[in-house]
Amino acid sequence: MSDASPERVPLRADLADVTPYGAPQLDVPVRLNTNETADPPPPGYLAEVGHRIQDLELNRYPDRPHTALREALGAPFGLGSDQVWAANGSNEVLLQLLQAYGGPDRRLVTFRPPYSMYPELARTTLTPVTEVDLDADFSLTVDVAADAVATHDPDVVFVASPNNPVGTLVGHDAIRALHDRSRALIVVDEAYVEFAPDGASAIGLLEELPRLVVSRTFSKAYRLAGLRLGYLLARSWVVDDVQTVRLPYHLDAIKQVAALVALEQTPAFLEHRERTAAERDRVHATLAARADVEVWPSAANFLLFRTDVRDLFDRLLERGVLVRDFSRQPRLTGCLRATVGTPAENDAFLTALTEILDDVADPTAIPSTSPTTAPTGATR
């Protein structure tokens, strides 16, 4: 049936050539492509959630302002519920911010390489977006930050710290430069900050910088990617504004209970961070020891690395290791990103990578002819 058929309503013109966003979900032994935490939630968590949801009145709508959850989210930072907002993953938090402060007559500035959802969110909200290159080592300096806002006069700025896909942190001086030299809402996306050294978070700047918003997620360090919960911390007027664009009862009752239980068990949920950081540093050291691999330092639970092997993604997949392919992205030619998994998963990745690189270096090796098992057209 052609697109011109009267039985079909045409898709919005600007979406006609868009492929749905998402990394491949493949059944392979080692999945290191979506930055999930390898460890499941701590023992007893699901049982406690199951116990508490027995008392829910699911025939009734959930607590629309989710006040109890917002109070619990803000308490560790000394913030009241009026400075906290939660949604279905940090992606929905960012979407709601663009719905409130973006649009066709507003401009979003991001920094390249960016989290790949930023342009998707901008397109969805019809917000023009400008990508500004990070420094040569993928860091955001004060000069780059100041020049970006002076040149483009944005209404909203998204900056990830640690950066995804690189893993670099953004210094507080650069965040101040973005804020103080612009009129924009400055959104610091801290999806991975729990893996970074103490003091990396921008939350301590909230009182100093009135147009600062910090976004966080339960999908990474909290090991609850399947829960889909994110939140923001900001001035109360931001929380008031996003409520003008949120859907009614957007946060379901079961999710609110599950999040509250997780917050009560925070030490147990986050106890893996030192192990994860140690594994990250071990894998980094192994990669950095090879002359044929370039790897970037990371404050997150993943590593970005570059080789000269054009089909490395496919070769790893043939060996049962799924990573994320950024090799065709601007400034990331030849780059792949690997999540830090369990020690066994990391060893499997390193073994597969070593075999491939050694085969390529051996002029007598027979090139691989196996077809890729990645789905056609998938976003890696």
C-alpha positions, -999 to 999 in steps of 0.1 A, spaced: 0 0 0 15 33 -10 19 63 13 -7 82 -8 -34 57 0 -66 74 13 -66 46 40 -34 59 56 -28 93 72 6 107 62 32 109 90 44 143 100 68 154 72 98 160 94 95 124 108 92 107 74 128 95 73 133 89 110 142 55 124 127 47 158 154 53 185 168 24 204 198 2 208 195 -35 197 181 -59 222 198 -91 212 199 -124 230 237 -127 233 258 -140 262 274 -106 269 253 -74 265 274 -43 271 256 -18 249 231 1 271 250 10 303 228 -10 326 242 -22 359 250 -59 357 240 -66 393 202 -70 400 185 -51 428 195 -61 463 179 -92 479 146 -85 495 138 -55 474 112 -71 451 96 -89 479 91 -57 498 77 -39 468 53 -68 462 42 -67 499 35 -30 497 16 -29 465 -10 -53 480 -24 -22 498 -28 -1 466 -62 8 453 -54 3 417 -90 11 407 -82 46 417 -58 71 400 -23 74 416 -12 104 436 -9 129 408 17 152 423 36 122 438 44 143 469 57 115 491 81 104 464 93 140 457 99 145 494 120 114 496 140 123 465 148 158 478 156 149 514 192 137 508 200 170 493 181 192 518 155 201 492 117 202 497 92 186 474 86 219 457 121 216 442 118 181 429 99 165 400 99 129 388 88 113 355 91 81 335 129 80 331 152 110 328 143 111 291 108 122 300 122 147 324 142 163 295 112 160 272 90 179 297 116 206 300 117 211 263 79 211 261 79 238 287 109 259 276 116 248 240 95 249 208 98 263 173 108 298 184 133 287 210 168 272 207 185 243 224 223 241 226 241 208 232 277 197 230 291 172 205 295 143 209 261 144 228 238 119 243 220 106 212 185 113 226 191 151 228 184 157 191 155 132 192 139 152 220 145 184 202 129 171 170 99 158 189 93 192 205 100 211 173 129 228 191 158 240 168 191 225 181 227 236 177 255 212 185 288 228 196 320 208 195 336 199 228 374 205 231 399 182 213 399 158 243 361 160 246 361 182 276 339 213 281 362 242 290 351 276 303 360 291 270 340 267 249 310 271 273 312 309 272 316 311 234 287 287 229 261 307 247 275 340 234 273 329 198 240 311 198 220 328 226 201 296 236 169 293 256 179 259 269 213 241 273 217 204 278 251 192 291 258 157 303 282 152 332 296 126 329 293 129 291 277 101 272 293 85 252 327 97 263 325 96 301 342 130 308 330 152 336 320 189 333 337 212 358 317 236 379 334 266 364 321 256 330 286 252 343 288 287 359 300 301 326 270 286 308 247 301 334 262 335 341 269 344 305 235 335 292 198 338 299 192 301 293 179 272 314 210 251 321 202 214 324 230 192 337 222 156 329 237 135 357 226 100 346 260 85 356 272 108 383 270 82 410 299 65 394 320 97 395 343 109 423 327 128 452 321 164 445 314 159 408 276 167 410 263 201 402 236 198 429 256 220 452 253 248 427 215 249 428 213 277 454 239 297 436 226 294 400 188 301 398 184 288 362 202 255 369 184 222 366 200 188 376 185 157 360 191 122 374 179 86 368 173 53 386 183 34 354 221 33 360 236 32 395 203 23 411 201 -8 390 164 -1 380 165 4 343 133 -16 340 115 7 364 118 38 342 121 66 367 140 98 365 138 131 384 150 167 384 161 191 411 157 228 405 140 260 417 104 257 425 93 277 395 107 250 372 87 224 390 56 246 386 62 251 349 68 214 340 34 206 356 18 226 329 29 201 303 29 168 322 2 143 313 -25 136 340 -14 109 365 18 103 345 36 85 373 17 52 382 11 41 417 33 9 415 62 29 403 59 54 431 59 26 457 89 8 440 109 41 440 101 48 477 113 13 487 145 18 466 152 51 483 148 35 517 173 9 506 198 33 490 230 20 507 222 -15 495 214 -3 460 246 17 456 271 -6 473 283 -19 439 297 15 428 332 9 440 333 -25 424 320 -11 392 346 17 392 373 -8 399 363 -29 370 360 2 348 396 11 357 408 -24 351 393 -26 316 406 9 309 441 -1 319 440 -32 297 428 -13 267 452 16 272 481 -9 273 475 -17 236 491 5 210 463 -3 186 435 10 209 427 46 219 405 47 251 392 78 269 392 82 307 357 78 321 339 88 353 308 67 343 301 29 340 313 27 303 343 33 282 346 48 247 374 34 226 387 36 191 405 11 168 412 9 130 391 -22 126 361 -11 105 339 -41 112 348 -45 149 312 -42 161 302 -72 139 333 -92 148 326 -88 185 289 -97 180 300 -129 162 318 -138 195 287 -131 215 296 -96 228 273 -67 221 286 -32 224 274 2 211 286 14 177 294 51 174 318 46 145 297 66 120 289 95 143 306 129 139 340 131 157 337 94 167 350 76 136 360 41 146 346 44 181 327 18 201 314 21 236 314 -8 261 294 -9 293 313 -21 324 297 -54 332 305 -82 356 342 -93 358 333 -124 337 315 -102 311 344 -78 310 369 -107 306 348 -120 277 348 -86 260 386 -82 265 393 -117 253 371 -112 221 387 -79 214 422 -92 219 415 -121 195 402 -98 168 430 -72 171 456 -99 171 440 -115 140 440 -82 122 476 -76 131 486 -111 117 489 -109 79 483 -146 76 449 -145 94 419 -153 73 394 -123 73 360 -130 88 332 -136 63 304 -142 88 274 -119 83 264 -95 111 235 -107 133 225 -71 142 190 -62 130 190 -43 97 186 -6 102 189 -8 140 204 21 159 234 7 177 
